Amino acid sequence: MHGNPEIESRLKNAEGHLAGIQRMYSDGEYCIDVMNQVQAVQAALNKVNQMLLEDHMNSCVITAVQGDDPGERERVLKEISTVYQRATKV
């Protein structure tokens, strides 16, 4: 799962964008402008999260579901459920 260049690139871009937001805030930029940039970083990180989940489901989850260990299947499916619950928590 590690080593996806697109995910790595998106994370580096988000990191740079976040540094820009920190500068904007420190420089006293207009609050709405800062908030708009924060939302852009959140959207970028949501996309990374989606990509990570897809990678995980196409590797670890498939392996566990096709495997012979019912405990491992249950564990992996519970992980997915927990991640979903956290993502939809308001």
MOPAC internal coordinates of N, CA, C and O (Angstrom, degrees):
PM7 1SCF
backbone

  N    0.0000 0     0.00 0     0.00 0    0    0    0
  C    1.4436 1     0.00 0     0.00 0    1    0    0
  C    1.5179 1   110.83 1     0.00 0    2    1    0
  O    1.2310 1   120.02 1   150.77 1    3    2    1
  N    1.2965 1   117.57 1   -29.23 1    3    2    1
  C    1.4630 1   120.07 1  -179.55 1    5    3    2
  C    1.5211 1   109.68 1   -75.11 1    6    5    3
  O    1.2310 1   121.29 1   -26.52 1    7    6    5
  N    1.3173 1   115.14 1   153.48 1    7    6    5
  C    1.4477 1   118.95 1   172.62 1    9    7    6
  C    1.5136 1   114.89 1    96.32 1   10    9    7
  O    1.2310 1   119.28 1  -168.06 1   11   10    9
  N    1.3309 1   118.97 1    11.94 1   11   10    9
  C    1.4509 1   120.45 1   176.24 1   13   11   10
  C    1.5291 1   107.87 1   -73.47 1   14   13   11
  O    1.2310 1   119.69 1   -69.59 1   15   14   13
  N    1.3456 1   118.19 1   110.41 1   15   14   13
  C    1.4652 1   120.70 1  -175.11 1   17   15   14
  C    1.5229 1   113.31 1   -61.75 1   18   17   15
  O    1.2310 1   120.00 1   148.29 1   19   18   17
  N    1.3218 1   117.60 1   -31.71 1   19   18   17
  C    1.4673 1   119.29 1   179.51 1   21   19   18
  C    1.5230 1   110.88 1   -68.05 1   22   21   19
  O    1.2310 1   120.43 1   139.03 1   23   22   21
  N    1.3240 1   116.79 1   -40.97 1   23   22   21
  C    1.4668 1   120.27 1   177.63 1   25   23   22
  C    1.5226 1   110.06 1   -65.51 1   26   25   23
  O    1.2310 1   120.66 1   135.33 1   27   26   25
  N    1.3242 1   116.34 1   -44.67 1   27   26   25
  C    1.4663 1   119.71 1   179.33 1   29   27   26
  C    1.5315 1   111.00 1   -59.88 1   30   29   27
  O    1.2310 1   120.23 1   137.52 1   31   30   29
  N    1.3056 1   117.16 1   -42.48 1   31   30   29
  C    1.4568 1   121.71 1   179.11 1   33   31   30
  C    1.5270 1   111.40 1   -63.65 1   34   33   31
  O    1.2310 1   120.59 1   135.68 1   35   34   33
  N    1.3139 1   116.48 1   -44.32 1   35   34   33
  C    1.4617 1   120.59 1   179.44 1   37   35   34
  C    1.5293 1   111.36 1   -63.79 1   38   37   35
  O    1.2310 1   120.28 1   141.44 1   39   38   37
  N    1.3316 1   117.08 1   -38.56 1   39   38   37
  C    1.4633 1   120.27 1   178.04 1   41   39   38
  C    1.5324 1   111.52 1   -66.31 1   42   41   39
  O    1.2310 1   120.37 1   138.95 1   43   42   41
  N    1.3208 1   116.89 1   -41.05 1   43   42   41
  C    1.4705 1   119.98 1   177.62 1   45   43   42
  C    1.5225 1   110.76 1   -64.64 1   46   45   43
  O    1.2310 1   120.52 1   140.05 1   47   46   45
  N    1.3306 1   116.60 1   -39.95 1   47   46   45
  C    1.4628 1   119.99 1   177.85 1   49   47   46
  C    1.5248 1   111.07 1   -63.74 1   50   49   47
  O    1.2310 1   120.44 1   137.54 1   51   50   49
  N    1.3298 1   116.76 1   -42.46 1   51   50   49
  C    1.4662 1   120.77 1   178.80 1   53   51   50
  C    1.5243 1   110.46 1   -64.09 1   54   53   51
  O    1.2310 1   120.60 1   141.10 1   55   54   53
  N    1.3268 1   116.45 1   -38.90 1   55   54   53
  C    1.4624 1   120.75 1   178.21 1   57   55   54
  C    1.5287 1   110.56 1   -61.62 1   58   57   55
  O    1.2310 1   120.55 1   134.11 1   59   58   57
  N    1.3249 1   116.55 1   -45.89 1   59   58   57
  C    1.4666 1   120.32 1   178.01 1   61   59   58
  C    1.5144 1   112.11 1   -64.18 1   62   61   59
  O    1.2310 1   121.04 1   139.74 1   63   62   61
  N    1.3137 1   115.61 1   -40.26 1   63   62   61
  C    1.4599 1   120.91 1   178.73 1   65   63   62
  C    1.5295 1   110.11 1   -63.24 1   66   65   63
  O    1.2310 1   120.50 1   138.43 1   67   66   65
  N    1.3294 1   116.66 1   -41.57 1   67   66   65
  C    1.4578 1   121.01 1   179.08 1   69   67   66
  C    1.5282 1   111.20 1   -63.38 1   70   69   67
  O    1.2310 1   120.25 1   140.33 1   71   70   69
  N    1.3237 1   117.12 1   -39.67 1   71   70   69
  C    1.4713 1   120.28 1   176.35 1   73   71   70
  C    1.5274 1   110.26 1   -60.93 1   74   73   71
  O    1.2310 1   120.65 1   141.41 1   75   74   73
  N    1.3335 1   116.37 1   -38.59 1   75   74   73
  C    1.4616 1   120.35 1   177.00 1   77   75   74
  C    1.5160 1   111.98 1   -64.10 1   78   77   75
  O    1.2310 1   120.66 1   141.86 1   79   78   77
  N    1.3205 1   116.35 1   -38.14 1   79   78   77
  C    1.4650 1   120.26 1   177.75 1   81   79   78
  C    1.5191 1   110.40 1   -65.34 1   82   81   79
  O    1.2310 1   120.70 1   139.37 1   83   82   81
  N    1.3306 1   116.26 1   -40.63 1   83   82   81
  C    1.4674 1   119.48 1   178.06 1   85   83   82
  C    1.5269 1   110.52 1   -60.20 1   86   85   83
  O    1.2310 1   120.71 1   138.44 1   87   86   85
  N    1.3396 1   116.25 1   -41.56 1   87   86   85
  C    1.4755 1   119.95 1   177.65 1   89   87   86
  C    1.5288 1   110.78 1   -64.65 1   90   89   87
  O    1.2310 1   120.80 1   135.82 1   91   90   89
  N    1.3249 1   116.08 1   -44.18 1   91   90   89
  C    1.4616 1   119.77 1   178.69 1   93   91   90
  C    1.5247 1   110.65 1   -57.15 1   94   93   91
  O    1.2310 1   120.52 1   133.85 1   95   94   93
  N    1.3070 1   116.61 1   -46.15 1   95   94   93
  C    1.4567 1   120.69 1  -178.79 1   97   95   94
  C    1.5278 1   110.85 1   -64.46 1   98   97   95
  O    1.2310 1   120.69 1   134.35 1   99   98   97
  N    1.3339 1   116.28 1   -45.65 1   99   98   97
  C    1.4683 1   120.84 1   179.66 1  101   99   98
  C    1.5166 1   111.78 1   -62.69 1  102  101   99
  O    1.2310 1   120.59 1   146.89 1  103  102  101
  N    1.3277 1   116.48 1   -33.11 1  103  102  101
  C    1.4631 1   121.17 1  -179.41 1  105  103  102
  C    1.5212 1   112.73 1   -82.92 1  106  105  103
  O    1.2310 1   120.27 1   179.00 1  107  106  105
  N    1.3218 1   117.08 1    -1.00 1  107  106  105
  C    1.4554 1   120.48 1   176.63 1  109  107  106
  C    1.5210 1   113.97 1    76.67 1  110  109  107
  O    1.2310 1   120.72 1  -151.27 1  111  110  109
  N    1.3197 1   116.22 1    28.73 1  111  110  109
  C    1.4714 1   119.49 1   178.46 1  113  111  110
  C    1.5320 1   109.87 1   -61.14 1  114  113  111
  O    1.2310 1   121.39 1   -19.14 1  115  114  113
  N    1.3018 1   114.94 1   160.86 1  115  114  113
  C    1.4568 1   122.69 1  -179.91 1  117  115  114
  C    1.5310 1   109.55 1   -57.02 1  118  117  115
  O    1.2310 1   120.76 1   -49.42 1  119  118  117
  N    1.3205 1   116.15 1   130.58 1  119  118  117
  C    1.4703 1   121.96 1  -173.41 1  121  119  118
  C    1.5252 1   112.88 1   -55.40 1  122  121  119
  O    1.2310 1   119.97 1   138.05 1  123  122  121
  N    1.3079 1   117.65 1   -41.95 1  123  122  121
  C    1.4598 1   120.48 1  -178.94 1  125  123  122
  C    1.5283 1   110.53 1   -63.75 1  126  125  123
  O    1.2310 1   120.41 1   142.54 1  127  126  125
  N    1.3297 1   116.83 1   -37.46 1  127  126  125
  C    1.4645 1   119.81 1   177.24 1  129  127  126
  C    1.5319 1   110.87 1   -63.78 1  130  129  127
  O    1.2310 1   120.81 1   138.94 1  131  130  129
  N    1.3191 1   116.06 1   -41.06 1  131  130  129
  C    1.4703 1   120.25 1   178.11 1  133  131  130
  C    1.5264 1   109.45 1   -65.19 1  134  133  131
  O    1.2310 1   120.36 1   135.47 1  135  134  133
  N    1.3080 1   116.92 1   -44.53 1  135  134  133
  C    1.4672 1   120.81 1  -179.59 1  137  135  134
  C    1.5294 1   111.18 1   -62.28 1  138  137  135
  O    1.2310 1   120.11 1   140.99 1  139  138  137
  N    1.3223 1   117.39 1   -39.01 1  139  138  137
  C    1.4627 1   120.55 1   177.28 1  141  139  138
  C    1.5179 1   111.09 1   -61.09 1  142  141  139
  O    1.2310 1   120.54 1   140.90 1  143  142  141
  N    1.3229 1   116.57 1   -39.10 1  143  142  141
  C    1.4577 1   120.52 1   178.91 1  145  143  142
  C    1.5287 1   111.43 1   -70.79 1  146  145  143
  O    1.2310 1   120.43 1   143.01 1  147  146  145
  N    1.3240 1   116.78 1   -36.99 1  147  146  145
  C    1.4666 1   120.58 1   175.93 1  149  147  146
  C    1.5239 1   109.54 1   -61.24 1  150  149  147
  O    1.2310 1   120.31 1   136.87 1  151  150  149
  N    1.3212 1   117.02 1   -43.13 1  151  150  149
  C    1.4628 1   120.43 1   178.84 1  153  151  150
  C    1.5253 1   111.18 1   -63.43 1  154  153  151
  O    1.2310 1   120.13 1   144.11 1  155  154  153
  N    1.3222 1   117.35 1   -35.89 1  155  154  153
  C    1.4656 1   120.33 1   177.94 1  157  155  154
  C    1.5296 1   110.87 1   -64.72 1  158  157  155
  O    1.2310 1   120.11 1   138.95 1  159  158  157
  N    1.3292 1   117.40 1   -41.05 1  159  158  157
  C    1.4654 1   120.94 1   177.46 1  161  159  158
  C    1.5204 1   110.12 1   -66.63 1  162  161  159
  O    1.2310 1   120.24 1   139.23 1  163  162  161
  N    1.3329 1   117.14 1   -40.77 1  163  162  161
  C    1.4579 1   119.94 1   178.24 1  165  163  162
  C    1.5246 1   110.62 1   -60.90 1  166  165  163
  O    1.2310 1   120.35 1   138.35 1  167  166  165
  N    1.3166 1   116.95 1   -41.65 1  167  166  165
  C    1.4656 1   120.43 1   178.53 1  169  167  166
  C    1.5296 1   110.63 1   -64.16 1  170  169  167
  O    1.2310 1   120.61 1   139.50 1  171  170  169
  N    1.3202 1   116.43 1   -40.50 1  171  170  169
  C    1.4673 1   120.53 1   178.93 1  173  171  170
  C    1.5229 1   110.64 1   -64.19 1  174  173  171
  O    1.2310 1   120.09 1   137.85 1  175  174  173
  N    1.3222 1   117.43 1   -42.15 1  175  174  173
  C    1.4615 1   120.85 1   179.04 1  177  175  174
  C    1.5279 1   111.26 1   -69.55 1  178  177  175
  O    1.2310 1   120.28 1   146.11 1  179  178  177
  N    1.3280 1   117.07 1   -33.89 1  179  178  177
  C    1.4623 1   119.48 1   175.16 1  181  179  178
  C    1.5231 1   110.61 1   -62.21 1  182  181  179
  O    1.2310 1   120.33 1   140.74 1  183  182  181
  N    1.3280 1   116.97 1   -39.26 1  183  182  181
  C    1.4585 1   120.96 1   177.75 1  185  183  182
  C    1.5326 1   110.03 1   -64.43 1  186  185  183
  O    1.2310 1   119.97 1   137.04 1  187  186  185
  N    1.3297 1   117.67 1   -42.96 1  187  186  185
  C    1.4671 1   121.23 1   177.13 1  189  187  186
  C    1.5257 1   109.83 1   -60.53 1  190  189  187
  O    1.2310 1   120.66 1   136.57 1  191  190  189
  N    1.3178 1   116.34 1   -43.43 1  191  190  189
  C    1.4606 1   120.34 1   179.36 1  193  191  190
  C    1.5224 1   110.76 1   -60.54 1  194  193  191
  O    1.2310 1   120.52 1   137.50 1  195  194  193
  N    1.3169 1   116.61 1   -42.50 1  195  194  193
  C    1.4620 1   121.15 1   177.81 1  197  195  194
  C    1.5270 1   110.87 1   -61.34 1  198  197  195
  O    1.2310 1   120.34 1   136.31 1  199  198  197
  N    1.3168 1   116.95 1   -43.69 1  199  198  197
  C    1.4599 1   121.37 1   179.72 1  201  199  198
  C    1.5287 1   111.02 1   -64.69 1  202  201  199
  O    1.2310 1   120.61 1   138.41 1  203  202  201
  N    1.3306 1   116.43 1   -41.59 1  203  202  201
  C    1.4632 1   120.51 1   177.94 1  205  203  202
  C    1.5271 1   110.81 1   -62.27 1  206  205  203
  O    1.2310 1   120.71 1   137.28 1  207  206  205
  N    1.3201 1   116.26 1   -42.72 1  207  206  205
  C    1.4552 1   120.19 1   179.49 1  209  207  206
  C    1.5280 1   110.76 1   -63.32 1  210  209  207
  O    1.2310 1   120.35 1   136.67 1  211  210  209
  N    1.3241 1   116.94 1   -43.33 1  211  210  209
  C    1.4611 1   120.27 1   178.01 1  213  211  210
  C    1.5277 1   111.06 1   -60.73 1  214  213  211
  O    1.2310 1   120.51 1   135.07 1  215  214  213
  N    1.3348 1   116.63 1   -44.93 1  215  214  213
  C    1.4651 1   120.22 1   177.56 1  217  215  214
  C    1.5322 1   110.63 1   -59.86 1  218  217  215
  O    1.2310 1   120.98 1   135.72 1  219  218  217
  N    1.3216 1   115.74 1   -44.28 1  219  218  217
  C    1.4626 1   120.87 1  -178.63 1  221  219  218
  C    1.5274 1   111.03 1   -63.33 1  222  221  219
  O    1.2310 1   120.87 1   135.79 1  223  222  221
  N    1.3179 1   115.94 1   -44.21 1  223  222  221
  C    1.4660 1   119.54 1  -178.54 1  225  223  222
  C    1.5277 1   111.02 1   -67.52 1  226  225  223
  O    1.2310 1   120.40 1   146.73 1  227  226  225
  N    1.3258 1   116.83 1   -33.27 1  227  226  225
  C    1.4668 1   120.18 1  -179.58 1  229  227  226
  C    1.5163 1   113.45 1   -82.86 1  230  229  227
  O    1.2310 1   120.17 1   176.83 1  231  230  229
  N    1.3171 1   117.28 1    -3.17 1  231  230  229
  C    1.4639 1   119.60 1   178.06 1  233  231  230
  C    1.5309 1   109.53 1  -124.65 1  234  233  231
  O    1.2310 1   120.37 1   100.15 1  235  234  233
  N    1.2936 1   116.91 1   -79.85 1  235  234  233
  C    1.4689 1   121.51 1  -173.61 1  237  235  234
  C    1.5186 1   113.48 1   -61.21 1  238  237  235
  O    1.2310 1   120.16 1   135.89 1  239  238  237
  N    1.3198 1   117.31 1   -44.11 1  239  238  237
  C    1.4611 1   119.59 1  -176.20 1  241  239  238
  C    1.5236 1   110.52 1   -68.32 1  242  241  239
  O    1.2310 1   120.26 1   134.57 1  243  242  241
  N    1.3172 1   117.10 1   -45.43 1  243  242  241
  C    1.4685 1   120.07 1   179.07 1  245  243  242
  C    1.5225 1   110.31 1   -60.35 1  246  245  243
  O    1.2310 1   120.23 1   136.48 1  247  246  245
  N    1.3184 1   117.17 1   -43.52 1  247  246  245
  C    1.4663 1   121.09 1   179.24 1  249  247  246
  C    1.5238 1   110.56 1   -60.17 1  250  249  247
  O    1.2310 1   120.62 1   135.49 1  251  250  249
  N    1.3340 1   116.42 1   -44.51 1  251  250  249
  C    1.4677 1   119.91 1  -178.26 1  253  251  250
  C    1.5230 1   111.65 1   -68.36 1  254  253  251
  O    1.2310 1   120.29 1   138.65 1  255  254  253
  N    1.3227 1   117.05 1   -41.35 1  255  254  253
  C    1.4591 1   120.31 1  -178.11 1  257  255  254
  C    1.5251 1   111.08 1   -67.66 1  258  257  255
  O    1.2310 1   120.52 1   144.81 1  259  258  257
  N    1.3195 1   116.62 1   -35.19 1  259  258  257
  C    1.4642 1   120.22 1  -179.93 1  261  259  258
  C    1.5278 1   112.47 1   -83.35 1  262  261  259
  O    1.2310 1   120.65 1   168.78 1  263  262  261
  N    1.3281 1   116.36 1   -11.22 1  263  262  261
  C    1.4598 1   120.54 1  -177.66 1  265  263  262
  C    1.5213 1   113.23 1   -77.02 1  266  265  263
  O    1.2310 1   121.78 1    -4.19 1  267  266  265
  N    1.3120 1   114.21 1   175.81 1  267  266  265
  C    1.4633 1   121.20 1  -176.56 1  269  267  266
  C    1.5249 1   113.91 1   -93.96 1  270  269  267
  O    1.2310 1   120.28 1   176.10 1  271  270  269
  N    1.3258 1   117.08 1    -3.90 1  271  270  269
  C    1.4663 1   120.66 1  -174.54 1  273  271  270
  C    1.5279 1   110.39 1   -96.89 1  274  273  271
  O    1.2310 1   120.05 1   -75.60 1  275  274  273
  N    1.3330 1   117.50 1   104.40 1  275  274  273
  C    1.4658 1   119.33 1  -179.20 1  277  275  274
  C    1.5283 1   113.01 1   -63.44 1  278  277  275
  O    1.2310 1   120.10 1   149.79 1  279  278  277
  N    1.3207 1   117.41 1   -30.21 1  279  278  277
  C    1.4619 1   120.68 1   177.28 1  281  279  278
  C    1.5138 1   111.94 1   -65.10 1  282  281  279
  O    1.2310 1   120.95 1   139.78 1  283  282  281
  N    1.3309 1   115.79 1   -40.22 1  283  282  281
  C    1.4647 1   120.60 1   178.01 1  285  283  282
  C    1.5294 1   110.77 1   -67.12 1  286  285  283
  O    1.2310 1   120.43 1   139.81 1  287  286  285
  N    1.3163 1   116.78 1   -40.19 1  287  286  285
  C    1.4772 1   120.34 1   176.85 1  289  287  286
  C    1.5210 1   110.00 1   -59.21 1  290  289  287
  O    1.2310 1   121.11 1   131.92 1  291  290  289
  N    1.3153 1   115.49 1   -48.08 1  291  290  289
  C    1.4682 1   120.79 1  -179.14 1  293  291  290
  C    1.5252 1   110.76 1   -61.92 1  294  293  291
  O    1.2310 1   120.51 1   137.37 1  295  294  293
  N    1.3222 1   116.64 1   -42.63 1  295  294  293
  C    1.4668 1   120.87 1  -178.58 1  297  295  294
  C    1.5285 1   110.72 1   -61.50 1  298  297  295
  O    1.2310 1   120.60 1   132.63 1  299  298  297
  N    1.3254 1   116.47 1   -47.37 1  299  298  297
  C    1.4651 1   120.87 1  -177.15 1  301  299  298
  C    1.5252 1   110.83 1   -66.16 1  302  301  299
  O    1.2310 1   120.40 1   138.27 1  303  302  301
  N    1.3209 1   116.83 1   -41.73 1  303  302  301
  C    1.4689 1   119.40 1   179.18 1  305  303  302
  C    1.5246 1   111.10 1   -67.05 1  306  305  303
  O    1.2310 1   120.23 1   144.43 1  307  306  305
  N    1.3251 1   117.16 1   -35.57 1  307  306  305
  C    1.4685 1   120.36 1   176.41 1  309  307  306
  C    1.5311 1   110.43 1   -65.42 1  310  309  307
  O    1.2310 1   120.15 1   141.70 1  311  310  309
  N    1.3254 1   117.31 1   -38.30 1  311  310  309
  C    1.4691 1   120.71 1   176.39 1  313  311  310
  C    1.5189 1   110.94 1   -58.34 1  314  313  311
  O    1.2310 1   120.68 1   133.34 1  315  314  313
  N    1.3275 1   116.30 1   -46.66 1  315  314  313
  C    1.4655 1   120.66 1  -179.70 1  317  315  314
  C    1.5255 1   109.98 1   -61.47 1  318  317  315
  O    1.2310 1   120.48 1   136.59 1  319  318  317
  N    1.3124 1   116.69 1   -43.41 1  319  318  317
  C    1.4590 1   121.10 1   178.58 1  321  319  318
  C    1.5264 1   111.12 1   -61.29 1  322  321  319
  O    1.2310 1   120.28 1   137.21 1  323  322  321
  N    1.3190 1   117.06 1   -42.79 1  323  322  321
  C    1.4617 1   121.62 1   179.67 1  325  323  322
  C    1.5286 1   111.22 1   -64.40 1  326  325  323
  O    1.2310 1   120.66 1   136.46 1  327  326  325
  N    1.3175 1   116.34 1   -43.54 1  327  326  325
  C    1.4653 1   120.10 1   178.35 1  329  327  326
  C    1.5246 1   109.86 1   -61.35 1  330  329  327
  O    1.2310 1   120.51 1   136.16 1  331  330  329
  N    1.3135 1   116.62 1   -43.84 1  331  330  329
  C    1.4706 1   120.53 1   179.06 1  333  331  330
  C    1.5201 1   110.67 1   -61.98 1  334  333  331
  O    1.2310 1   119.99 1   135.36 1  335  334  333
  N    1.3297 1   117.62 1   -44.64 1  335  334  333
  C    1.4580 1   120.91 1   179.75 1  337  335  334
  C    1.5190 1   111.07 1   -60.20 1  338  337  335
  O    1.2310 1   120.17 1   137.28 1  339  338  337
  N    1.3338 1   117.28 1   -42.72 1  339  338  337
  C    1.4710 1   120.20 1   178.84 1  341  339  338
  C    1.5172 1   110.90 1   -65.26 1  342  341  339
  O    1.2310 1   120.47 1   141.14 1  343  342  341
  N    1.3164 1   116.70 1   -38.86 1  343  342  341
  C    1.4572 1   120.86 1  -177.31 1  345  343  342
  C    1.5140 1   112.29 1   -68.02 1  346  345  343
  O    1.2310 1   120.35 1   149.25 1  347  346  345
  N    1.3287 1   116.93 1   -30.75 1  347  346  345
  C    1.4627 1   119.82 1  -176.94 1  349  347  346
  C    1.5220 1   113.12 1   -98.77 1  350  349  347
  O    1.2310 1   120.59 1  -178.62 1  351  350  349
  N    1.3104 1   116.47 1     1.38 1  351  350  349
  C    1.4646 1   121.11 1   179.58 1  353  351  350
  C    1.5252 1   109.28 1   -70.89 1  354  353  351
  O    1.2310 1   121.00 1   -48.00 1  355  354  353
  N    1.3036 1   115.70 1   132.00 1  355  354  353
  C    1.4643 1   121.06 1  -179.36 1  357  355  354
  C    1.5053 1   110.06 1   -98.08 1  358  357  355
  O    1.2310 1   120.10 1   180.00 1  359  358  357

